[in-house]
Amino acid sequence: MPHCIVEYTDNLVSDNIIPRFLEELAVKFRSRGDIFPVGGLRIRAIRLNEYIIADGRGDYAFVNVTVKIGPGRDPDFQKQFFSETFDIMKSHFSSLFASRPLALSLYVEEASKNGSFKANSIHAHMKSTS
């Protein structure tokens, strides 16, 4: 972990904006490999083509990021890191935000020790190839 799931409305598919955002997220998380092991990083996007936003009128759009992390990270670290991550999100989408109705959100979910099951050979592969 972390796993970042970016959900976005299909009316935002232009100018390669989502793939660039995914890379920005990856850079942010990799910068703290001491807290979030790089071999556990998963960032993915899900384009939504069925949705209703607000009153259903207009060309409304949204981007929602859900980050799932393992337990045990310091709450002060989490607050700072994810505040910075949301700032990256707001900056990345700032021109769209200024030019159209757009909602941005980021949620962090911390897995419980009893509710997270994983098997991952990527960590060992990364060590053997470095």
N, C-alpha and C positions, 0 to 999 in steps of 0.2 A: 504494500500500500504506500502511497495513496492512489486511489482511483478517482479520476476526474471525469465526470460525465457532463458533456455540454449538450444541452437540448436547445434547438433553435428553430424558429419558424422558417418554412421554405421560401418565404418572401425576402429572405436575407441572402439568398444564394447569388452573390455577385462579387466581382473584384477579388475573389480568393480570400475573403475576409475571415472565414471560419478556419481554414487550414493555418493561416498566419497566427490566429489567436491560439490555436492548439500548441503551436511551437512556442509562443510567448509563455504559456502556462508551463510547458516542459522546461524551459530555461529557468523559470522561477523555482520550480520544485527541485531541479538538479542543483541549483545553487545552494541548497540545504541538504545535500546528500548525507550529512552527519545526522540529520533528524529523520529524513525520508529516504530510505535506501533506494538508489536509482534502479536497481533490478526489480523493485516492486512497483515502479511507476507505471500507471496505465492512464492514458488520456485519450478519450474518444468523443466523437460527436454523433448526435442522433438528429437527423433532419426530420422535422415534424411537418406532415402535410394535412393533418386533421387536427384542428384546434379551434377554440373560440376564445377571443380575448375581449375583455370588458363588455361593451354593449354589442359587439359583433359587427359594428360598422367601421368603415375605414380600412386603411392598410396598416393596421396595428401589427407590431412584431414583438418578439421577446427572445432573450437569451438567458437561460438559467444554467448555472453551474452547480452541480452537487459533487462535493468532495467527500469521499469516504476514507477515513484514516483509522489506523489501529489505536488502541488505548494507550494512555500513559504520557502523552505529550503535555508539557507545561502549559497551563491555561494562558499565561501572559504571552508565551511564544505564539500560541495559536491566534490570539487576538491580533498581535502585531503582524504575523505572517499573512493571515487571511485578509486583514485590512489592506495590506500592501497588494495582495492578489486582486482584491476587488478594485483597487485603484488602477491596476494594470488593465482590468476589464473595462472600466469606465473610460480610460484613455484610448484603448483600442477602438471602442465603438463611439467615440465622442462626435465624430462628424455625422454619423448616422443618427445619433441621439439628438443632435441639434437640428436635423433636417426632416425627421419623421417621428411619429409616435412609436416609442420603443421602451420596453421595460427590461431592466437588467437585474439579475439576482444571483446570489451565491449562498449556498447552504453547506455547512460542514456537519457531517455525521460521524460520530466516533463509535466504532464497533466495540461491542463488549468482548471480553476475553472468552466467554462461552458461546458467542455468536459469530465467530469468524473462523472459517476453515480454509486453508490454503495449502497448495503444493506448488513449488516454483523451482525449476532447475536453472532459471536465468542467472541467479546470483553466482552459482558455481561456474557457469559458462563464462560469465564476465570476468571472474577471477582467473580462469585458465587461459583467456585470450588477451589479458593485459600484460 
